Amino acid sequence: MQITYYAGAADAAGTTTAQLDAGDLTATDLLATLGAGDEKLATVLACCSVLVDGRPVRDGSELIAAGSRVDVLPPFAGG
């Protein structure tokens, strides 16, 4: 999976992009995997929205295919 972090998520991750070599994962498992071992990132990920191939994920049990493009967006202030 190609992961792209935006704004505060990128700050917490220390990067804007990452490659995750994993099989299919649920959205919940993906966020747990990304935040494993990094409490700051895990805290930010807990309030982020996830887009998979440009489509919002609304259910943590949704399966994300291994070859997907995943965008991680923290909440934004303003309009």
N, C-alpha and C positions, 0 to 999 in steps of 0.2 A: 504494500500500500504506500502510496505517496501522500505524506501528511504535510499540509501547509498550515502554519500557525499565523494568526493575525493579532496585531495590537498587544494587549496585555498577555495573551497566551504566548506570543512570540518572546516577549520579555521574560516570562517565567520559564520557558523552554530553553532560552538562550540561543535560539535559532528561528529562522522562518520556515525551514523545510526539514523534513526527515523522511527516511525510507524505513518502513517497518516490514521485515520479512516474517510474515506469519500467515497462517491459513485464514479461512473465513472466521470472523469474530462478530459477536453481537456488539452493538454500539457501547453498551455498558462495559463489556470486557475490553474493548478497544481503549476506552478512556482509562480504565484501570491499568492496562498494560503500559500506556504512554506515561502515566503518572507514577508507576512503580519506582520506589526508591528516591522520589523527589517530592517531598511534602509540599513545597511551594507550588510546583506545577500541578500536583494532584488537587490542591485547593482551588486553583484557577479553573482546571478542567471541570470541576464539579458544577460550575455555573455557566459553562460554555455551550453554545449551539454547535451542532455538527451538520455539515453538508456532505453528502456522498454523491460524487459526480454531478454536483450542482443542485442536488435535491435535498431539502431539509429532512433530517431524521427526527421523528417525533416520538419514537418508542425505543427505549433502551434495549429491548429484546430483538430489534430489527437486525437481521444478519447483513454484515458488510463483507462483500467478496474481496478476496485477497488482492486482486488487481485494481481495486478502486482508487480514485482520487478523493481524499478526505480533507475538507477545510474545517479548521477549528476556530470559531469566532467567539470571543468573550462578549458580554453585554456591552453595548455602546451607550454613551450618554448623549443627550441632545437629539436633534431632529432629523 
